[in-house]
């Protein structure tokens, strides 16, 4: 069935926040892919059809959560 396949899109896997920001700035219809639990099914049903996907899973600065004193 044709509607279970997403439309063509550009895929980016930046290694830094700076690279990710540059890609997002250059593609006005880009979507961020973190886990894909909601975006990919929506793309398969063509409820979302972004021109570009920016996979942030390889960006080290985004791995984990930490608390820092703000004072």
C-alpha positions as CSV (number, residue, x, y, z in Angstrom):
1,X,0.0,0.0,0.0
2,X,1.5,3.3,-1.1
3,X,0.2,5.2,2.0
4,X,2.3,3.2,4.4
5,X,5.5,4.6,3.0
6,X,6.7,8.1,3.9
7,X,7.5,10.6,1.2
8,X,11.2,11.2,0.3
9,X,13.1,13.4,2.8
10,X,16.7,14.4,3.5
11,X,18.3,12.7,6.5
12,X,20.9,14.4,8.7
13,X,22.8,12.9,11.7
14,X,24.8,15.9,13.1
15,X,27.5,15.2,15.7
16,X,27.1,18.5,17.6
17,X,24.4,21.0,18.6
18,X,26.0,23.6,16.4
19,X,25.6,21.3,13.3
20,X,22.0,20.4,14.3
21,X,21.1,24.1,14.6
22,X,22.7,24.9,11.2
23,X,20.7,22.1,9.5
24,X,17.4,23.2,11.2
25,X,18.1,26.8,10.2
26,X,18.6,25.8,6.5
27,X,15.5,23.6,6.3
28,X,12.3,25.4,7.3
29,X,10.3,22.2,7.3
30,X,12.8,20.0,9.2
31,X,11.7,17.8,12.1
32,X,13.9,16.6,14.9
33,X,14.1,12.8,15.4
34,X,15.0,11.7,18.9
35,X,13.3,8.3,19.3
36,X,10.9,8.1,16.4
37,X,8.0,6.7,18.5
38,X,5.6,9.2,17.2
39,X,7.2,10.9,14.1
40,X,7.9,7.8,12.1
41,X,4.3,6.3,12.3
42,X,2.9,9.7,11.4
43,X,5.2,9.9,8.4
44,X,4.2,6.4,7.3
45,X,0.6,7.5,7.3
46,X,1.6,10.7,5.6
47,X,0.2,12.8,8.5
48,X,3.6,14.4,8.6
49,X,5.8,14.9,5.6
50,X,8.9,16.9,6.5
51,X,11.5,17.8,3.9
52,X,14.3,16.9,6.3
53,X,14.8,14.8,9.4
54,X,17.5,15.8,11.9
55,X,18.5,12.8,14.0
56,X,19.9,14.1,17.4
57,X,20.7,10.7,18.9
58,X,24.4,11.0,18.2
59,X,24.9,14.4,19.8
60,X,26.9,13.8,23.0
61,X,25.8,17.0,24.7
62,X,22.2,15.7,24.7
63,X,23.1,12.3,26.3
64,X,21.7,12.2,29.8
65,X,20.4,14.7,32.3
66,X,22.3,16.5,35.0
67,X,21.4,19.1,37.6
68,X,23.7,22.1,38.1
69,X,23.5,24.9,40.6
70,X,22.2,28.0,39.0
71,X,23.2,30.3,41.8
